[in-house]
Amino acid sequence: MAKNSSNHLAIILIILVLQQTSAAADHGNYFVKTKVFRSPEIVLEPGLVSDKNYYDVDFPRGHIAIKSFNAELVDERENPVPLHETYLHHWVLDRYYAPKNSDHRSDHTIIRNSGICHNTLKQYFGIGAETRRTATDIPDPYGIQVGDPAGIPAGYEEGWMLNVHAIDIRGAEDKMGCAECRCNLYNVTVDGDGGALPSSYGGGLSCCRDDKRCKVKEGLHGEKRSLYLRYTVKYVDWDSSLIVPVKIYVLDITDDWTQARHNCVVEFDIETCDVGVEKNDCIDSKVVSVSLPSGGDVVYGVGHQHAGATGTALYGEGGREICSSKPRYGEGNEAGNEVGFIVGMSTCYPSPAGSVKISAGETLTFVSNYSSVHSHTGVMTLFYLLLADSSPKPPTLADKITTVPFFVWPIVLLGVGLLLVALLASKGKFGNAEGYEAIV
């Protein structure tokens, strides 16, 4: 009996040590690091637009896997700036290569996401007014791989370009009109190249370009102020045995791929519904069919829409739903809950991993819905998808033990030491009883 008690104690201690080792290894697989940065200064005053590209912005360096990227507009004191003061039309983050010791702005090559628009939407991340309440976390064991030395040409380095499009609508005659870039409010009739805009072009990015001004109330003299896009990056060091890379796809409801290329217009207008139509029936619905060059497991999905939207969805062949994303509208005045604005978009995280798949070449149906009770200009419907080539395989116990971080090993050795002490103590205590059963 004594011998059995000693063995039982040893087994229990071994199990405890292995459990702690395994747990530490599991946690150690993803030592998520977090860094917070600020964009260069964005100087605004009532009515003014800032739409600038910032090259070589601060970003974690090295071979890493990005786990999330969140951003928001803040003032000099790091206070969040509400949308009814400065409308964040969008921000996008582009990855590129540039020759070392060069001017990145004038000499760089954009590294596109996996598609599918040929002429635009090249970003790795990018959303707009909904940024504060839209999740961007990438679940374990997935990540966006960047900084791989093997993929960077000799003599080049990786860099990041941040575009921030912000419109100061303090004191604006029509805040929502300014946010929708209506040309009559900006007094703009030509595009960025000096060409005349079509008479049918009521609003959009061509009218709210950098340094343009939206009409403010007469006699208003607002102060200039400095704002920043504060962005938080979560990431882990790259380890191909533990992390499953994902591909980024950005779909556009205006995609016209009846030709050889996917030509994405990005923006479109919503016309007011006919008189007499019930309010609930005033829906502007757009549908486009697209396909991806390669398939995989859906890891994450989210839509991007503007005010007036009621939702967007993506369906596979046979009508199965891949992901639907709905807007969340604000109900107050504080940042992140501004009434009348979209302050978040719902996301899709298929569970279990690998349960939602898209086949290569599968025809997908992309749907966009907007309310047409009122007209809207320059709206968008995009869909971001992260796809993995294959479902991840769980690490074996051997994998877990070999990936235990160096600082966990003292704990393991301490456990082994305690185990040996316990064994020796039990052997000394019950040494005379070895081979005999106790009588009870």
VORO-761123 format. One line per 8 residues: their letters; for each residue x, y, z of C-alpha. Coordinates in nm, 4 decimals, always signed. Layout:
! residues N
a> X/Y/Z; ...
//
This chain:
! residues 440
maknssnh> +0.0000/+0.0000/+0.0000; +0.2850/+0.2340/+0.0836; +0.4455/+0.1609/-0.2475; +0.1185/+0.2344/-0.4259; +0.0798/+0.5617/-0.2349; +0.4290/+0.6652/-0.3406; +0.3573/+0.5781/-0.7020; +0.0270/+0.7618/-0.6942
laiiliil> +0.1970/+1.0718/-0.5554; +0.4636/+1.0511/-0.8238; +0.2037/+1.0142/-1.0988; +0.0042/+1.3094/-0.9681; +0.3159/+1.5281/-0.9564; +0.4183/+1.4213/-1.3068; +0.0711/+1.5045/-1.4390; +0.0790/+1.8425/-1.2691
vlqqtsaa> +0.4207/+1.9232/-1.4140; +0.3138/+1.8152/-1.7647; -0.0091/+2.0120/-1.7389; +0.1787/+2.3238/-1.6350; +0.4311/+2.2650/-1.9128; +0.1542/+2.2115/-2.1666; -0.0393/+2.5162/-2.0492; +0.2718/+2.7302/-2.0580
adhgnyfv> +0.3497/+2.6042/-2.4061; -0.0025/+2.6789/-2.5268; +0.0144/+3.0293/-2.3848; +0.3710/+3.0634/-2.5073; +0.2658/+2.9902/-2.8624; +0.1231/+3.3391/-2.8862; +0.3117/+3.5978/-2.6870; +0.1128/+3.8850/-2.8257
ktkvfrsp> +0.3009/+4.2126/-2.8290; +0.1229/+4.5458/-2.8432; +0.2547/+4.8765/-2.9729; +0.0714/+5.2062/-2.9953; +0.1720/+5.4728/-3.2487; +0.0490/+5.8083/-3.3737; +0.0349/+5.9374/-3.7280; +0.2039/+6.2621/-3.8208
eivlepgl> +0.0131/+6.5759/-3.7199; -0.3136/+6.6467/-3.9025; -0.3969/+7.0178/-3.8880; -0.7645/+7.1025/-3.9387; -1.0091/+7.3909/-3.9043; -1.3858/+7.4032/-3.9632; -1.4717/+7.2850/-4.3156; -1.1175/+7.1816/-4.4072
vsdknyyd> -1.0319/+6.8402/-4.5545; -0.7107/+6.6475/-4.4938; -0.6451/+6.3512/-4.7223; -0.2720/+6.2844/-4.7071; -0.0426/+5.9859/-4.7509; +0.2196/+5.9328/-4.4814; +0.5115/+5.7120/-4.5828; +0.7416/+5.5052/-4.3661
vdfprghi> +0.5133/+5.5372/-4.0652; +0.5995/+5.3706/-3.7360; +0.5237/+4.9999/-3.7392; +0.6602/+4.6850/-3.5719; +0.9624/+4.5595/-3.7625; +1.0910/+4.2117/-3.8275; +0.9300/+3.8879/-3.9400; +0.5954/+3.8939/-3.7608
aiksfnae> +0.2310/+3.7938/-3.7802; -0.0173/+4.0774/-3.7350; -0.3011/+3.9881/-3.4987; -0.5000/+4.3131/-3.5091; -0.4857/+4.6774/-3.6187; -0.7161/+4.9324/-3.4535; -0.7241/+5.3077/-3.4969; -0.9071/+5.6242/-3.3931
lvderenp> -0.8739/+5.9998/-3.4230; -0.7447/+6.1777/-3.1122; -0.6432/+6.5311/-3.0232; -0.3128/+6.6539/-2.8803; -0.4123/+6.5332/-2.5332; -0.5038/+6.1877/-2.6633; -0.8758/+6.2565/-2.6212; -1.0991/+6.0742/-2.8740
vplhetyl> -1.2487/+6.3097/-3.1338; -1.6186/+6.2467/-3.2122; -1.7413/+6.2062/-3.5683; -1.9743/+6.5057/-3.5452; -1.6633/+6.7228/-3.5041; -1.4243/+6.5510/-3.7437; -1.5616/+6.2872/-3.9766; -1.3159/+6.0054/-4.0396
hhwvldry> -1.4052/+5.9185/-4.3972; -1.1461/+5.6429/-4.4072; -0.7961/+5.5337/-4.3232; -0.5989/+5.2709/-4.5156; -0.2674/+5.1009/-4.4531; -0.0559/+4.9942/-4.7520; +0.2536/+4.7750/-4.7433; +0.5407/+4.8403/-4.9825
yapknsdh> +0.9075/+4.7815/-5.0624; +1.1514/+5.0679/-5.1140; +1.5272/+5.0868/-5.1763; +1.7199/+5.1276/-4.8536; +1.8162/+5.4862/-4.7677; +1.5756/+5.6217/-5.0293; +1.2835/+5.8607/-5.0266; +0.9990/+5.6143/-4.9833
rsdhtiir> +0.7413/+5.8571/-5.1176; +0.8943/+5.8835/-5.4634; +1.0426/+5.5341/-5.4978; +0.8398/+5.2386/-5.3748; +0.6466/+4.9342/-5.4925; +0.3092/+4.8559/-5.3341; +0.2650/+4.4995/-5.2120; -0.0982/+4.4296/-5.2876
nsgichnt> -0.3343/+4.2147/-5.0897; -0.4582/+3.8991/-5.2630; -0.7169/+4.0800/-5.4698; -0.9301/+4.1064/-5.6559; -0.9577/+4.4671/-5.7782; -0.6864/+4.5484/-6.0311; -0.6973/+4.9256/-6.0142; -0.7495/+5.0049/-5.6455
lkqyfgig> -0.8153/+4.8664/-5.2932; -0.4611/+4.7402/-5.2427; -0.4574/+4.7892/-4.8649; -0.3836/+4.5423/-4.5863; -0.6170/+4.7237/-4.3469; -0.8638/+5.0048/-4.3902; -1.2021/+5.1190/-4.2634; -1.3646/+5.4487/-4.1714
aetrrtat> -1.6120/+5.6026/-3.9281; -1.6898/+5.2585/-3.7816; -1.3309/+5.2011/-3.6725; -1.3825/+5.2327/-3.2949; -1.6391/+4.9553/-3.2638; -1.5364/+4.7131/-3.5354; -1.3304/+4.4141/-3.4269; -1.0130/+4.3441/-3.6248
dipdpygi> -0.8687/+4.0643/-3.4088; -0.7403/+3.7622/-3.5965; -0.8082/+3.4411/-3.4012; -0.5403/+3.1900/-3.3096; -0.3543/+3.0268/-3.4710; -0.3874/+3.2630/-3.7678; -0.1989/+3.5790/-3.8571; -0.1026/+3.8104/-4.1438
qvgdpagi> +0.2593/+3.7362/-4.2267; +0.4811/+4.0372/-4.3031; +0.8498/+4.1183/-4.2856; +0.9727/+3.7853/-4.4212; +1.3377/+3.8482/-4.5203; +1.3104/+3.5842/-4.7913; +1.0447/+3.7901/-4.9654; +1.2209/+4.1268/-4.9536
pagyeegw> +1.4392/+4.1963/-5.2599; +1.8091/+4.2535/-5.1973; +1.8825/+4.6182/-5.1266; +1.5214/+4.6917/-5.0323; +1.3304/+4.7305/-4.7088; +0.9687/+4.6963/-4.6089; +0.7666/+5.0076/-4.5320; +0.4112/+5.1123/-4.4524
mlnvhaid> +0.2027/+5.3974/-4.5937; -0.0896/+5.5379/-4.3956; -0.3608/+5.7388/-4.5699; -0.5963/+5.9366/-4.3450; -0.8995/+6.1120/-4.4915; -1.0556/+6.3405/-4.2295; -1.3147/+6.6169/-4.2737; -1.3616/+6.8871/-4.0103
irgaedkm> -1.7391/+6.9345/-3.9949; -1.7511/+7.1682/-3.6955; -1.9946/+7.4457/-3.7830; -2.0843/+7.2910/-4.1182; -2.4130/+7.3978/-4.2771; -2.4822/+7.0326/-4.3603; -2.2673/+6.7918/-4.1574; -2.3889/+6.4766/-4.3326
gcaecrcn> -2.3619/+6.6451/-4.6712; -1.9982/+6.7296/-4.5976; -1.9360/+6.3734/-4.4803; -2.0854/+6.2434/-4.8063; -1.8624/+6.4790/-5.0071; -2.1465/+6.6495/-5.1941; -1.9849/+6.8636/-5.4607; -2.2157/+7.1652/-5.4241
lynvtvdg> -2.1076/+7.2031/-5.0601; -1.7407/+7.2029/-5.1616; -1.7879/+7.4240/-5.4686; -1.5881/+7.1727/-5.6751; -1.6488/+7.1193/-6.0484; -1.3206/+6.9611/-6.1620; -1.1387/+6.6435/-6.0625; -0.7866/+6.6120/-5.9237
dggalpss> -0.6355/+6.6279/-6.2729; -0.8241/+6.9436/-6.3675; -1.0814/+6.7728/-6.5867; -1.4461/+6.8724/-6.5645; -1.6590/+6.6444/-6.3481; -1.9680/+6.4976/-6.5164; -2.2900/+6.6831/-6.4406; -2.4263/+6.3565/-6.3006
yggglscc> -2.1491/+6.3411/-6.0409; -2.3198/+6.4673/-5.7274; -2.0547/+6.3783/-5.4740; -1.7664/+6.1563/-5.3808; -1.3931/+6.1521/-5.3289; -1.3282/+6.3840/-5.6235; -1.5031/+6.6676/-5.4391; -1.3560/+6.6256/-5.0897
rddkrckv> -0.9905/+6.6095/-5.1850; -0.7022/+6.7237/-4.9675; -0.7219/+7.0920/-4.8650; -1.0749/+7.1394/-5.0065; -1.3326/+7.3087/-4.7852; -1.6920/+7.2247/-4.7082; -1.9364/+7.5117/-4.6549; -1.9674/+7.6275/-4.2941
keglhgek> -2.2174/+7.8593/-4.1307; -2.1754/+8.2253/-4.2194; -1.9598/+8.4207/-3.9781; -1.8077/+8.1097/-3.8192; -1.4455/+8.1516/-3.7135; -1.3316/+7.8187/-3.5752; -0.9927/+7.7446/-3.4324; -0.7297/+7.5307/-3.5920
rslylryt> -0.6385/+7.2167/-3.4058; -0.3980/+6.9280/-3.4386; -0.5281/+6.5739/-3.4584; -0.3626/+6.2353/-3.4951; -0.4633/+5.8873/-3.5973; -0.3657/+5.6749/-3.2999; -0.3231/+5.3148/-3.4051; -0.2624/+5.0020/-3.2031
vkyvdwds> -0.0883/+4.7017/-3.3544; -0.0936/+4.3582/-3.1941; +0.1464/+4.1003/-3.3318; +0.3549/+3.7919/-3.2585; +0.6960/+3.6823/-3.3774; +0.6611/+3.4597/-3.6801; +0.6850/+3.0831/-3.6292; +0.5668/+2.8718/-3.9223
slivpvki> +0.5164/+2.5682/-3.6981; +0.2619/+2.7539/-3.4864; +0.1034/+3.0225/-3.7038; -0.1206/+2.9673/-4.0055; -0.0851/+3.2519/-4.2590; -0.3956/+3.4130/-4.4087; -0.4614/+3.5894/-4.7364; -0.6437/+3.9235/-4.7507
yvlditdd> -0.9244/+3.9760/-5.0015; -1.1133/+4.3025/-5.0482; -1.4347/+4.2801/-5.2528; -1.6196/+4.5799/-5.3989; -1.9904/+4.5885/-5.4841; -1.9132/+4.8083/-5.7899; -1.6765/+4.5459/-5.9315; -1.7303/+4.5089/-6.3069
wtqarhnc> -1.5487/+4.1993/-6.4234; -1.7408/+4.1496/-6.7431; -1.4107/+4.2411/-6.9038; -1.0784/+4.0670/-6.8490; -1.0092/+4.2684/-6.5354; -1.1889/+4.3468/-6.2113; -1.2532/+4.7193/-6.2455; -1.3673/+4.8557/-5.9112
vvefdiet> -1.5287/+5.1998/-5.9058; -1.5602/+5.1861/-5.5233; -1.8167/+5.4682/-5.4879; -2.1799/+5.4919/-5.5927; -2.4906/+5.7002/-5.5199; -2.8273/+5.6147/-5.3672; -3.1313/+5.7750/-5.5298; -3.4407/+5.8568/-5.3260
cdvgvekn> -3.7133/+5.5977/-5.3661; -4.0317/+5.6807/-5.5561; -4.3089/+5.8786/-5.3909; -4.5702/+5.6557/-5.2340; -4.3364/+5.3685/-5.1540; -4.3574/+5.2514/-4.7937; -4.0583/+5.3581/-4.5845; -3.9649/+4.9994/-4.4994
dcidskvv> -3.9663/+4.9129/-4.8691; -3.7288/+5.1949/-4.9646; -3.4215/+4.9745/-5.0063; -3.1509/+5.0164/-5.2666; -3.0110/+4.6681/-5.3212; -2.7080/+4.5891/-5.5349; -2.5857/+4.2406/-5.6221; -2.2653/+4.1336/-5.7944
svslpsgg> -2.1131/+3.7930/-5.8640; -1.7427/+3.7446/-5.8026; -1.4977/+3.4584/-5.7647; -1.1600/+3.4250/-5.5968; -0.8500/+3.2856/-5.7689; -0.7877/+3.0517/-5.4751; -1.0093/+2.9145/-5.2028; -0.9645/+2.8326/-4.8377
dvvygvgh> -1.1105/+2.8479/-4.4903; -1.2835/+3.1717/-4.3905; -1.1097/+3.3062/-4.0803; -1.2636/+3.6548/-4.0601; -1.5082/+3.8705/-4.2499; -1.6445/+4.2240/-4.2184; -1.8194/+4.4784/-4.4373; -1.7520/+4.8491/-4.4816
qhagatgt> -2.0466/+5.0808/-4.5517; -2.1483/+5.4435/-4.5084; -2.4392/+5.6132/-4.3334; -2.7716/+5.4948/-4.4740; -2.6552/+5.1348/-4.5043; -2.8623/+4.8479/-4.3670; -2.6132/+4.5668/-4.4204; -2.4120/+4.3547/-4.6579
alygeggr> -2.3666/+3.9816/-4.7059; -2.1693/+3.7250/-4.9001; -2.3166/+3.3971/-5.0197; -2.1613/+3.0881/-5.1737; -2.2994/+2.8621/-5.4419; -2.6299/+2.7102/-5.3424; -2.7189/+3.0168/-5.1379; -2.5281/+2.9253/-4.8228
eicsskpr> -2.4324/+3.2273/-4.6164; -2.0589/+3.2832/-4.5840; -2.0788/+3.6045/-4.3813; -2.3188/+3.8906/-4.3191; -2.2126/+4.2226/-4.1710; -2.4530/+4.4825/-4.0337; -2.3930/+4.8450/-3.9335; -2.4328/+4.9745/-3.5817
ygegneag> -2.5555/+5.3322/-3.5541; -2.4713/+5.5704/-3.2728; -2.7319/+5.7028/-3.0336; -2.5501/+5.9782/-2.8427; -2.2822/+6.2462/-2.8676; -1.9747/+6.0794/-2.7207; -1.6978/+5.9376/-2.9374; -1.7892/+5.5884/-3.0487
nevgfivg> -2.1632/+5.6480/-3.0137; -2.2350/+5.9471/-3.2407; -2.5991/+5.9650/-3.3432; -2.6641/+5.9333/-3.7169; -2.3238/+5.7819/-3.7952; -2.2192/+5.4208/-3.8390; -1.9988/+5.3513/-3.5377; -1.9335/+4.9800/-3.5915
mstcypsp> -1.9817/+4.6841/-3.8239; -2.0559/+4.3291/-3.7113; -1.7924/+4.0682/-3.7945; -1.7756/+3.6969/-3.8740; -1.5534/+3.4471/-3.6934; -1.6544/+3.0978/-3.8141; -1.6393/+2.8389/-3.5374; -1.4996/+2.5821/-3.5315
agsvkisa> -1.2060/+2.6846/-3.7486; -1.2423/+2.5566/-4.1034; -1.6199/+2.5207/-4.0819; -1.6836/+2.7777/-4.3572; -1.4963/+2.7282/-4.6827; -1.4740/+2.8954/-5.0203; -1.3628/+2.6907/-5.3201; -1.1263/+2.8265/-5.5822
getltfvs> -1.3317/+2.9672/-5.8684; -1.6586/+2.9336/-5.6762; -1.9153/+3.1926/-5.7807; -1.9912/+3.4152/-5.4824; -2.2929/+3.6435/-5.4549; -2.2153/+3.9771/-5.2917; -2.5139/+4.1828/-5.1718; -2.5306/+4.5466/-5.0563
nyssvhsh> -2.8351/+4.7128/-4.9011; -2.8936/+5.0831/-4.8306; -3.2016/+5.2716/-4.7225; -3.3257/+5.4957/-5.0023; -3.5625/+5.7048/-4.7898; -3.3027/+5.9787/-4.8457; -3.0479/+6.0172/-5.1231; -2.6797/+5.9557/-5.0523
tgvmtlfy> -2.3636/+6.0330/-5.2498; -2.0227/+5.8708/-5.2572; -2.1207/+5.5649/-5.0518; -1.9311/+5.2357/-5.0501; -1.9834/+4.8684/-4.9818; -1.6650/+4.6675/-4.9425; -1.6104/+4.3262/-4.7902; -1.2877/+4.2192/-4.6186
llladssp> -1.2121/+3.8472/-4.6021; -0.9231/+3.6598/-4.4447; -0.8730/+3.3116/-4.5883; -0.6355/+3.0351/-4.4801; -0.5146/+2.7723/-4.7242; -0.5964/+2.4845/-4.4912; -0.7326/+2.4103/-4.1464; -0.4645/+2.4217/-3.8750
kpptladk> -0.3445/+2.1034/-3.7084; -0.3293/+2.1170/-3.3276; +0.0261/+2.0925/-3.1911; +0.1288/+1.7600/-3.0384; +0.2630/+1.7271/-2.6859; +0.6138/+1.7077/-2.8333; +0.5484/+2.0364/-3.0147; +0.4279/+2.1968/-2.6937
ittvpffv> +0.7305/+2.0833/-2.4925; +0.9786/+2.1942/-2.7567; +0.8136/+2.5342/-2.7837; +0.8102/+2.6140/-2.4147; +0.9651/+2.9618/-2.3702; +1.3037/+2.9709/-2.1981; +1.1701/+3.1408/-1.8866; +0.9182/+2.8586/-1.8304
wpivllgv> +1.1880/+2.5933/-1.7974; +1.2886/+2.6963/-1.4414; +0.9296/+2.6221/-1.3414; +0.9501/+2.2834/-1.5090; +1.2847/+2.2025/-1.3427; +1.1475/+2.3122/-1.0066; +0.8572/+2.0746/-1.0570; +1.0928/+1.7893/-1.1432
glllvall> +1.3021/+1.8705/-0.8344; +0.9963/+1.8610/-0.6106; +0.9001/+1.5330/-0.7702; +1.2384/+1.3793/-0.6887; +1.2253/+1.5091/-0.3314; +0.8798/+1.3605/-0.2890; +0.9928/+1.0275/-0.4272; +1.2988/+1.0133/-0.2016
askgkfgn> +1.0960/+1.1178/+0.1025; +0.8334/+0.8552/+0.0366; +1.0968/+0.5895/-0.0195; +1.2658/+0.6724/+0.3126; +0.9384/+0.6787/+0.5007; +0.8080/+0.3514/+0.3674; +1.1350/+0.1742/+0.2981; +1.0763/-0.1023/+0.5581
aegyeaiv> +0.7355/-0.1746/+0.4238; +0.8461/-0.2311/+0.0631; +0.6753/-0.5353/-0.0804; +0.4113/-0.5610/+0.1975; +0.0481/-0.4540/+0.2234; -0.0562/-0.2580/+0.5312; -0.3146/-0.4308/+0.7534; -0.6219/-0.2158/+0.8222
//
